[in-house]
Amino acid sequence: MNGLQFIKITLVLLVWSIYPYSLEAQTTLVVEGIPEKTPTGQDIYISGDFEGWTGGQDSYRLSYANGKYFILLPETEKTILFKFTRGNWDTVETDLDGKQIDNRSLFLSGVRDTVNFVITQWADLVPKKSTASKNVHLLDDSFDMSPLEKTRKIWIYLPDSYENSTERYPVVYLQDGQNLFDESLAYSGEWEVDETLDQLAGSKVLELIVVGIENGGAERIEEYTPWEITGHESKLLGDDYIRFIKENLKPFIDENYRTKSSRDQTGIMGSSLGGLISFYAALQYPETFGKAGIFSPSFSLVEKSSAFTEQHGDLKETDIYFMAGDQESESMVEEMKKQIQLLIDSGFPEKNIATKVVQGGEHNEKLWSEQFEPAIKWLFANTTKH
């Protein structure tokens, strides 16, 4: 063995000792720096468009060796969007001041590569001030989720005029409730739903009630998926979750608040997997939900959504607003438009569908916050579509 051969073998063994599987994978992601105050013993995850933005699941937990975290990604040629977390979106990475950062983007070229990253800060380690409007209230911090054997926080937004009037109001049920109203609760920025509705009410454009349902963190993917997700073993709790809203939460809201309870005055809305489950709710239970706002829906992760759309799409008096950014993923807009065409082919009136593709829009709360106003106005400010 000559000296050059010895050096090559030594280098290979050194790489193998640091990243034990790197010789079998095409791309190795290495986190070589984390915030100083990161709690000891906690795992780090990668979450992105390739796994449904779950916030962290076991198959995407990073390994640890020699003071660094790493993960091996499958051989493929595509661009992925992602962020690092410590297992849920409450602990997502941020900038040094705790503010939301853009999604990381990486092109997987299909050749062996190693990419290094440094995590600057975690969202939960930076104190935040509440930004919620005075019209937002915590309805219950442990609301019964039957038929699911769980409890969850529920927030409610009441229009400024609610207390001093006898008026009744339309209602929208929104997923990922901790991200809707309050910067101190949101993990990557808030939707500013309360500020938007306060402004619309002040302009006499629209007044309505919003019910925000806390997501279940690690259980979010289970509750927001009615169908199997490719590469993920799900308990398929999506239908039970929507039945919780339909059979438990909505009756409570209608009984205790002055609502317009008819289907044409009841909406459901969400983003990403929250958009997926809201789409399911609108088609599966049209007698309850007459309006739906579908932001950045994760259609590409499920195979059965197309057959479901074909079977349930012949609805004549349901309004659906679809929105996605053209920088969310390679297939987001294409898959959304595919489902829209399936709806139309199934008999869904084109005039009852609004479609918006936002140039430069990325998969984050910034996009959803900016697009909430046009969506909610289209759905509720004009009720003469039918």
Secondary structure as UniProt FT lines:
FT   HELIX           3..18
FT   TURN            20..24
FT   STRAND          27..33
FT   TURN            36..37
FT   TURN            40..41
FT   STRAND          45..48
FT   TURN            49..52
FT   HELIX           58..60
FT   STRAND          63..65
FT   TURN            66..67
FT   STRAND          68..73
FT   STRAND          78..85
FT   HELIX           89..91
FT   STRAND          93..94
FT   TURN            96..97
FT   STRAND          104..108
FT   STRAND          113..118
FT   STRAND          121..122
FT   HELIX           123..125
FT   TURN            134..135
FT   STRAND          136..144
FT   TURN            146..147
FT   STRAND          151..157
FT   TURN            160..161
FT   TURN            163..164
FT   STRAND          171..174
FT   HELIX           177..179
FT   TURN            183..185
FT   HELIX           193..202
FT   TURN            203..204
FT   STRAND          209..213
FT   HELIX           217..219
FT   HELIX           220..223
FT   TURN            230..231
FT   HELIX           238..244
FT   HELIX           245..249
FT   HELIX           250..256
FT   HELIX           263..265
FT   STRAND          266..271
FT   HELIX           273..284
FT   TURN            286..288
FT   STRAND          291..295
FT   HELIX           299..301
FT   HELIX           305..312
FT   STRAND          319..325
FT   TURN            326..327
FT   HELIX           332..345
FT   TURN            346..347
FT   HELIX           350..352
FT   STRAND          353..358
FT   TURN            359..360
FT   HELIX           365..376
FT   HELIX           377..381
//
